[in-house]
Amino acid sequence: MNVIIIEDEKPAARRLSRMLGDLDLEASAMLHSVEEAVNWFNSNPHPDLIFLDIQLSDGLCFEIFDLVTVKSAIIFTTAYDEYALQAFKLNSIDYLLKPIDEEELKKAVMKYEEMRPGTGQLAVHFEDIRKLLVNPLEREYKKRFVARVGQHLKILNADEIECFYSENKGTYAATIEGRNYLLDTTLELLEKELEPETFFRVSRKFYVNVKHIQDIISYTNSRLQIKLNRFKEQDVIVSRERVKDFKLWLE
């Protein structure tokens, strides 16, 4: 099976390629923009299957199909919410919600193999999906968070937050001022709101900001310890299952 990945976040593309390798599939190309994809399609045989991110570095993926007639089957990858995902369900299109789960990836590939071309089930209604997805895609990642301090509200800029962490069923933001603020959210909700190029979830307990990493040290059981500039209350440990993805994210 000939497979390609179109994904603007290179660490995410490499992670997906590695996961496909575990399923004995090799991505013949990894493309990162609309322009790069169009050029590739114009000079290469089209693949059997495309793993396609919605928002690329230079525009929405739908712009590719305005310029090239692509007959490949498509599995979308997306970081957007349930409203957006309804578009895929309504149009019988498979999707993977980021961060991609290995078992979900396996199921998506198996579904494709059951719906190989010729069954009439792989039609892609791009214009319908475009209409349903435009508004969700226009939103930006959160740049500010609000914490309550007594009778006051404290505005926290995302760039000034060294890490988010959970403790005693609460979620906190640790800032460059050396203070920790309780937020009305969870790490799971933050996953959809944080800029993935800046914040990485190193464990079930911590999200770290790459801009405030002071040092990274080898730790027990093949893990890593992160030293942040000001946050000293707890050890920030990259869990063993996240180490490989963390290293890719740093590149």
C-alpha positions in Angstrom: 0.0 0.0 0.0 1.4 3.4 -1.0 0.9 5.9 1.8 1.8 9.6 2.2 1.5 12.0 5.1 0.5 15.7 4.7 1.1 17.4 8.1 2.6 20.8 8.8 3.9 19.9 12.3 7.1 17.9 11.6 7.3 16.1 15.0 3.6 15.0 14.5 4.4 13.8 11.0 7.5 11.8 12.2 5.4 10.3 15.0 2.7 9.2 12.6 5.3 7.8 10.3 6.8 5.8 13.1 3.3 4.5 14.2 2.6 3.4 10.6 5.9 1.6 10.6 4.7 -0.4 13.6 1.7 -1.5 11.3 4.2 -2.5 8.6 3.3 0.5 6.5 5.9 3.0 5.2 5.1 6.6 4.3 6.6 7.2 0.9 6.5 11.0 1.4 5.9 13.5 4.2 4.7 16.9 3.0 4.1 20.0 5.1 2.3 22.6 3.1 -0.3 23.2 0.4 2.4 24.3 -2.1 4.6 21.3 -1.4 1.7 18.9 -1.7 0.5 20.4 -5.0 4.0 20.2 -6.5 4.3 16.6 -5.3 1.0 15.5 -6.8 1.9 17.1 -10.1 5.0 15.0 -10.4 4.3 11.7 -8.7 1.8 8.9 -9.0 -1.0 9.4 -6.5 -0.9 7.1 -3.4 -3.5 4.7 -2.2 -4.0 6.5 1.1 -3.3 10.0 2.4 -3.1 11.0 6.1 -4.1 14.6 5.8 -4.0 17.4 8.4 -6.7 20.0 8.0 -4.7 23.2 8.6 -1.3 23.4 6.9 1.5 26.0 7.2 0.3 28.0 4.2 -3.5 27.4 4.3 -6.3 24.8 4.6 -5.8 21.4 3.0 -8.8 22.0 0.8 -6.8 24.3 -1.3 -4.8 21.3 -2.5 -8.0 19.9 -4.1 -8.8 23.2 -5.7 -5.6 22.8 -7.8 -5.2 19.0 -8.1 -7.7 16.2 -8.7 -6.8 13.6 -6.1 -8.3 10.2 -6.3 -6.6 8.7 -3.2 -8.5 7.6 -0.1 -8.1 10.1 2.8 -7.9 9.7 6.5 -8.0 13.2 8.1 -6.0 14.1 11.2 -7.3 16.9 13.3 -7.0 18.5 16.7 -10.5 20.1 16.6 -13.6 19.4 18.7 -16.6 17.2 18.4 -18.5 19.7 16.3 -15.9 19.6 13.6 -15.7 15.8 13.8 -19.4 15.5 12.9 -18.4 16.6 9.4 -16.3 13.5 8.9 -19.0 11.2 10.3 -21.7 12.7 8.1 -19.6 12.2 5.0 -18.4 8.7 5.8 -14.8 9.9 6.1 -12.4 8.5 8.6 -10.5 10.8 11.0 -7.9 10.6 13.7 -8.1 13.0 16.6 -4.7 14.4 17.8 -2.7 13.2 19.6 -3.2 10.1 17.5 -3.8 6.9 19.5 -2.1 3.7 18.2 -5.2 1.6 18.5 -7.3 4.2 16.7 -4.8 4.4 13.9 -4.9 0.6 13.5 -8.7 0.7 13.4 -8.6 3.5 10.7 -6.2 1.5 8.5 -8.3 -1.6 8.9 -11.4 0.4 8.0 -9.7 1.6 4.8 -8.7 -1.9 3.8 -12.3 -3.0 4.2 -13.4 0.0 2.0 -10.9 -0.3 -0.8 -11.6 1.5 -4.0 -14.3 -0.1 -6.0 -16.8 -0.3 -3.0 -18.1 3.1 -3.7 -17.7 4.2 -0.1 -14.7 6.4 -0.4 -16.3 9.5 -1.9 -15.1 12.7 -0.3 -17.4 15.7 -0.3 -14.8 18.4 0.3 -17.0 21.4 -0.2 -19.5 20.2 2.5 -16.7 19.5 4.9 -15.1 22.9 4.2 -18.3 24.7 5.1 -18.6 22.8 8.4 -14.9 23.3 9.3 -14.1 26.8 8.4 -15.4 28.5 11.6 -13.7 26.0 14.0 -10.4 26.4 12.1 -10.4 30.2 12.3 -10.0 30.1 16.1 -6.6 30.6 17.5 -4.8 28.9 20.4 -5.3 30.6 23.7 -2.9 33.4 24.4 -4.3 34.4 27.8 -5.7 32.6 30.9 -7.6 34.0 33.8 -7.1 33.0 37.5 -9.1 34.1 40.5 -7.0 35.6 43.3 -9.2 36.4 46.2 -11.7 39.0 44.8 -9.6 39.8 41.8 -9.0 38.2 38.4 -5.4 37.7 37.3 -4.6 37.7 33.6 -1.8 35.2 32.7 -0.2 35.4 29.3 0.6 32.0 27.8 4.2 33.0 27.0 4.8 33.8 30.7 3.6 30.4 31.9 6.4 27.9 32.5 4.1 24.9 32.9 0.6 23.7 33.7 0.3 20.9 36.3 -2.3 19.0 38.2 -2.3 18.6 42.0 -5.0 17.5 44.4 -7.6 17.5 41.6 -6.8 21.1 40.7 -5.0 22.5 37.6 -2.3 25.2 38.1 -0.3 27.5 36.0 3.2 28.2 37.2 4.5 31.6 35.9 7.9 33.1 35.3 7.3 35.2 38.4 7.6 32.0 40.5 3.9 32.0 41.4 1.3 29.2 40.9 -2.3 30.0 40.0 -5.3 27.7 40.3 -7.3 27.6 37.0 -10.9 26.6 36.3 -9.9 24.0 33.7 -8.2 20.5 33.3 -5.2 19.3 31.5 -7.5 17.5 29.1 -9.3 20.7 28.2 -6.0 22.5 27.8 -4.9 20.0 25.2 -7.2 21.7 22.7 -6.2 25.2 23.7 -2.4 25.2 23.9 -0.1 26.0 21.0 1.4 22.6 20.2 4.7 24.1 19.0 5.2 25.7 22.4 3.6 23.4 25.0 4.1 19.7 25.3 2.4 17.2 27.7 5.4 15.4 29.2 3.2 13.2 31.5 -0.3 12.9 32.9 0.6 15.6 35.3 2.6 18.3 33.4 2.5 20.5 30.3 5.8 22.4 29.8 6.6 25.5 27.8 9.7 25.0 25.6 10.6 28.6 26.0 11.3 28.1 29.8 13.2 24.9 29.8 16.5 25.5 31.5 18.0 21.9 31.3 17.0 18.3 30.4 18.7 15.5 32.4 18.7 11.8 32.1 16.6 10.2 34.8 15.8 6.7 36.1 14.0 4.1 34.1 14.8 5.7 30.7 13.0 8.9 31.6 14.0 12.5 31.5 13.9 15.3 34.1 13.2 18.9 33.0 14.5 21.8 34.9 12.4 25.0 34.4 13.7 28.5 35.1 11.5 29.2 38.2 9.3 26.2 39.0 11.0 24.2 41.8 8.0 22.8 43.8 8.1 19.4 42.1 10.2 17.3 39.8 9.0 17.6 36.2 9.6 14.2 34.7 9.0 13.1 31.1 7.2 9.7 31.4 8.9 6.8 29.7 6.2 6.4 27.0 6.5 10.1 26.1 10.3 10.4 25.9 10.6 9.5 22.2 7.8 12.0 21.2 9.3 14.7 23.4 12.7 14.4 21.7 11.0 14.6 18.3 9.0 17.7 19.5 12.2 19.4 20.5 13.7 19.1 17.0 
